[in-house]
Amino acid sequence: MASNPFGKFKTKTKKVKIEALDGATVTIQELTVAQSTDFYKRVVKGFITDPVTKEAKADLDYNELADIKLEKVSASMLEPYMSLEQLKELSSVASPAIEEIAIAIDNFGEEEKK
């Protein structure tokens, strides 16, 4: 029986050093296709064509961006685990750490592509 060629796309985990947490390490996992698609559908309302250049640009729902960032971090962070409610209850001083983790999630597989 042949191996499944999609096996290489199983979600992976990795440890990430977060400078905004004084260099502490957190463990994150990749988002699934379903999670990524759901987040994308919420943030992209449609496309707008620039009247001059005729280029299509995504019309983003900026109200959803902050919520989605927290949801991504909650869905992906395994250690330490933080629920969405726990993240929302943190002081606003935690924002740089949350941003750094969100960027690591968005760039999860980038080093593998190089």
C-alpha positions in Angstrom: 0.0 0.0 0.0 1.4 3.4 -1.0 2.0 6.0 1.7 -0.3 9.0 1.9 1.3 12.0 0.2 -0.6 14.3 2.5 1.1 12.8 5.5 3.8 15.5 5.3 1.1 18.2 6.0 0.1 16.9 9.5 0.2 19.8 12.0 3.5 20.2 13.7 4.5 21.9 16.9 7.6 23.9 17.8 9.1 25.9 20.6 9.5 29.6 20.1 11.5 32.0 22.2 9.4 35.1 23.0 11.5 38.2 23.7 8.5 40.1 25.1 8.2 37.4 27.8 11.9 37.9 28.8 13.0 35.2 26.5 10.6 32.5 27.8 9.8 29.6 25.5 6.3 28.8 24.4 5.1 25.8 22.4 2.8 26.4 19.5 1.2 24.2 16.9 0.3 25.0 13.3 -3.2 26.0 12.5 -5.3 23.5 10.6 -6.7 24.3 7.1 -10.1 24.6 8.6 -8.9 27.1 11.3 -7.0 29.2 8.7 -9.9 29.3 6.3 -12.4 30.3 9.0 -10.1 33.2 10.1 -9.5 34.3 6.5 -13.3 34.3 5.7 -13.9 36.5 8.7 -11.3 39.1 8.0 -11.7 39.4 4.2 -15.0 41.0 3.4 -14.4 41.0 -0.4 -12.2 42.7 -2.9 -12.1 46.3 -4.1 -10.7 47.2 -7.5 -8.5 50.3 -7.6 -10.0 52.6 -10.2 -6.6 53.8 -11.4 -4.5 50.7 -11.3 -7.3 48.2 -11.8 -5.7 46.0 -9.2 -7.9 44.1 -6.8 -7.2 44.6 -3.1 -8.7 42.7 -0.2 -11.3 44.7 1.7 -10.4 43.8 5.3 -12.7 43.8 8.3 -10.4 45.5 10.8 -12.8 45.0 13.6 -12.2 41.2 13.3 -8.4 41.4 13.3 -7.8 41.9 17.0 -10.3 39.2 17.9 -8.7 36.8 15.4 -5.2 37.4 16.7 -6.3 36.4 20.2 -8.2 33.4 18.8 -5.1 32.2 16.8 -2.9 32.5 19.8 -5.4 30.6 22.0 -5.9 27.9 19.4 -2.1 27.4 18.7 -0.4 27.9 22.1 0.0 24.5 23.7 2.4 25.4 26.5 1.6 27.3 28.5 -2.1 26.9 27.6 -4.1 30.1 27.5 -7.8 30.1 26.8 -9.3 32.9 24.8 -10.9 34.3 28.0 -7.6 34.2 29.8 -5.9 36.1 27.0 -8.7 38.7 27.0 -8.3 39.2 30.8 -4.5 40.0 30.6 -3.3 43.6 31.0 -2.8 45.5 27.8 1.0 45.4 28.6 0.8 41.7 27.3 0.1 43.0 23.8 3.7 42.8 22.5 4.0 39.2 23.7 0.7 38.3 22.1 1.8 40.0 18.9 5.1 38.1 18.9 3.4 34.8 19.3 0.8 35.6 16.6 3.7 36.4 14.2 5.4 33.1 15.0 2.1 31.3 14.2 1.6 33.2 10.9 5.3 32.4 9.9 5.2 28.8 11.2 6.6 27.0 8.2 8.6 29.8 6.7 12.1 28.5 7.7 11.2 25.2 6.0 10.6 26.9 2.7 14.1 28.4 2.6 
